[in-house]
Structures are given as structure tokens and as C-alpha cells.
Amino acid sequence: MDYPNEEILDGDLERDALFVLKNHKNEIIGAISIDADMAVENLPCWSKELKPGAELARLVVKESCRNQGIARILLASAMEELKKRQYKSVHFLVSKTHERALRSYAKLKFEKKGETDLFGGDWWCYEKALEKN
């Protein structure tokens, strides 16, 4: 099975949870989703005082646009949307071998909260409180 597949993306669209960033030519150069996966939500590592929390997933940046701050823009925009939706925190899973992502999330002050082997992978669990407006 390919990931993300059409069914997953359709679910993101139905929940108003898929966000894209376009360039001046109106081309999509990045995307991010607010996921609704109960297996992730029920992991014991998430802070109880920061609930409700939401998972960000499927962050992708067009290869030719990488290392230009696009991922940070997508993350910041998604976190603003989560605040509007009354969430207290954001969390996500990151592959333990995805060095670029691990460096980025450390720079953005996400806190490593635990680890899991969900979905046949080896993941770090990261979380960050959403600042109030």
C-alpha cells in the first residue's frame, strides 16, 4: 500500500484537515495534514495537561523547494489553525532515521516525549504546547 493513499487524502479533505502552500505560479510546493489517528492519539507519552492535542502528519515539501523554510511555514500555519480549533498542543511521529526532520524539530523546540513502533516503523514522539494568542 502506498502512503498516503487516495483514501487517506480524501479523509483529510473531508475533515478540512489538508493544507497546501503554493508559489507565485500557483503551483503546490508543500502540504501538511491534521491527522485523526486514534492509535497515535492514545499513546501514553502525550502530556495530559496539554490535551486536547492534535497530530500533524504528511508534511511534504517539493524537492526543488527544500531548505527554503517551507516546512517551517507549513508547521507554523498548521499550528495557528490548531489554536483556532481550540487545541492545546501539537504532536507527531518522526522516523528515528530521518535526520533532517529531527534537526528541524529540535530547532523549533519540540520536545521528545517517547517512542513507539506503530505502523511497523521506529518513531520518536514529539510534542509542543501551543501558545495562546
Contacts in CASP RR format, 6 or more apart in sequence:
PFRMAT RR
TARGET T0000
AUTHOR 0000-0000-0000
METHOD contacts of the structure
MODEL  1
MDYPNEEILDGDLERDALFVLKNHKNEIIGAISIDADMAVENLPCWSKEL
KPGAELARLVVKESCRNQGIARILLASAMEELKKRQYKSVHFLVSKTHER
ALRSYAKLKFEKKGETDLFGGDWWCYEKALEKN
4 12 0 8 1.000
4 33 0 8 1.000
4 58 0 8 1.000
8 58 0 8 1.000
9 18 0 8 1.000
11 17 0 8 1.000
12 18 0 8 1.000
12 33 0 8 1.000
12 34 0 8 1.000
12 35 0 8 1.000
12 58 0 8 1.000
15 34 0 8 1.000
15 36 0 8 1.000
17 33 0 8 1.000
17 34 0 8 1.000
17 35 0 8 1.000
17 36 0 8 1.000
18 31 0 8 1.000
18 32 0 8 1.000
18 33 0 8 1.000
19 31 0 8 1.000
19 32 0 8 1.000
19 33 0 8 1.000
19 74 0 8 1.000
19 77 0 8 1.000
19 78 0 8 1.000
19 81 0 8 1.000
20 28 0 8 1.000
20 30 0 8 1.000
20 31 0 8 1.000
21 28 0 8 1.000
21 29 0 8 1.000
21 30 0 8 1.000
21 31 0 8 1.000
21 70 0 8 1.000
21 73 0 8 1.000
21 74 0 8 1.000
21 77 0 8 1.000
22 28 0 8 1.000
22 29 0 8 1.000
23 29 0 8 1.000
23 65 0 8 1.000
27 62 0 8 1.000
28 62 0 8 1.000
29 61 0 8 1.000
29 62 0 8 1.000
29 65 0 8 1.000
29 70 0 8 1.000
30 60 0 8 1.000
30 61 0 8 1.000
30 62 0 8 1.000
30 65 0 8 1.000
30 70 0 8 1.000
30 74 0 8 1.000
31 58 0 8 1.000
31 59 0 8 1.000
31 60 0 8 1.000
31 74 0 8 1.000
32 56 0 8 1.000
32 57 0 8 1.000
32 58 0 8 1.000
32 59 0 8 1.000
32 60 0 8 1.000
32 74 0 8 1.000
32 75 0 8 1.000
32 77 0 8 1.000
32 78 0 8 1.000
33 56 0 8 1.000
33 57 0 8 1.000
33 58 0 8 1.000
34 54 0 8 1.000
34 55 0 8 1.000
34 56 0 8 1.000
34 57 0 8 1.000
34 78 0 8 1.000
34 81 0 8 1.000
34 82 0 8 1.000
35 54 0 8 1.000
35 55 0 8 1.000
35 56 0 8 1.000
35 57 0 8 1.000
35 58 0 8 1.000
36 55 0 8 1.000
37 55 0 8 1.000
37 57 0 8 1.000
39 118 0 8 1.000
40 55 0 8 1.000
40 91 0 8 1.000
40 93 0 8 1.000
40 118 0 8 1.000
41 53 0 8 1.000
41 55 0 8 1.000
43 116 0 8 1.000
43 118 0 8 1.000
43 125 0 8 1.000
45 113 0 8 1.000
45 114 0 8 1.000
45 115 0 8 1.000
45 116 0 8 1.000
45 125 0 8 1.000
45 127 0 8 1.000
46 53 0 8 1.000
46 89 0 8 1.000
46 91 0 8 1.000
46 113 0 8 1.000
46 125 0 8 1.000
46 127 0 8 1.000
47 89 0 8 1.000
47 113 0 8 1.000
47 127 0 8 1.000
47 129 0 8 1.000
49 88 0 8 1.000
50 88 0 8 1.000
50 89 0 8 1.000
50 127 0 8 1.000
50 129 0 8 1.000
51 88 0 8 1.000
51 89 0 8 1.000
52 86 0 8 1.000
52 87 0 8 1.000
52 88 0 8 1.000
52 89 0 8 1.000
53 82 0 8 1.000
53 87 0 8 1.000
53 88 0 8 1.000
53 89 0 8 1.000
53 90 0 8 1.000
53 91 0 8 1.000
54 82 0 8 1.000
54 85 0 8 1.000
54 87 0 8 1.000
54 89 0 8 1.000
54 90 0 8 1.000
54 91 0 8 1.000
55 90 0 8 1.000
55 91 0 8 1.000
55 92 0 8 1.000
55 93 0 8 1.000
56 75 0 8 1.000
56 78 0 8 1.000
56 79 0 8 1.000
56 82 0 8 1.000
56 90 0 8 1.000
56 91 0 8 1.000
56 92 0 8 1.000
57 92 0 8 1.000
57 93 0 8 1.000
59 71 0 8 1.000
59 74 0 8 1.000
59 75 0 8 1.000
61 70 0 8 1.000
61 71 0 8 1.000
61 74 0 8 1.000
62 70 0 8 1.000
71 104 0 8 1.000
72 104 0 8 1.000
72 108 0 8 1.000
75 108 0 8 1.000
78 90 0 8 1.000
79 90 0 8 1.000
79 128 0 8 1.000
79 130 0 8 1.000
82 90 0 8 1.000
82 130 0 8 1.000
83 130 0 8 1.000
83 131 0 8 1.000
83 132 0 8 1.000
83 133 0 8 1.000
87 130 0 8 1.000
88 129 0 8 1.000
88 130 0 8 1.000
89 127 0 8 1.000
89 128 0 8 1.000
89 129 0 8 1.000
89 130 0 8 1.000
90 127 0 8 1.000
90 128 0 8 1.000
90 130 0 8 1.000
91 113 0 8 1.000
91 125 0 8 1.000
91 126 0 8 1.000
91 127 0 8 1.000
91 128 0 8 1.000
92 125 0 8 1.000
92 126 0 8 1.000
93 116 0 8 1.000
93 118 0 8 1.000
93 123 0 8 1.000
93 124 0 8 1.000
93 125 0 8 1.000
93 126 0 8 1.000
94 101 0 8 1.000
94 102 0 8 1.000
94 105 0 8 1.000
94 123 0 8 1.000
94 124 0 8 1.000
94 126 0 8 1.000
95 101 0 8 1.000
95 121 0 8 1.000
95 122 0 8 1.000
95 123 0 8 1.000
95 124 0 8 1.000
96 102 0 8 1.000
96 115 0 8 1.000
96 122 0 8 1.000
96 123 0 8 1.000
96 124 0 8 1.000
97 122 0 8 1.000
102 124 0 8 1.000
105 126 0 8 1.000
108 128 0 8 1.000
109 128 0 8 1.000
110 126 0 8 1.000
110 127 0 8 1.000
110 128 0 8 1.000
111 126 0 8 1.000
111 127 0 8 1.000
111 128 0 8 1.000
112 124 0 8 1.000
112 125 0 8 1.000
112 126 0 8 1.000
113 125 0 8 1.000
113 126 0 8 1.000
113 127 0 8 1.000
114 124 0 8 1.000
114 125 0 8 1.000
115 122 0 8 1.000
115 123 0 8 1.000
115 124 0 8 1.000
115 125 0 8 1.000
116 123 0 8 1.000
116 125 0 8 1.000
117 123 0 8 1.000
END
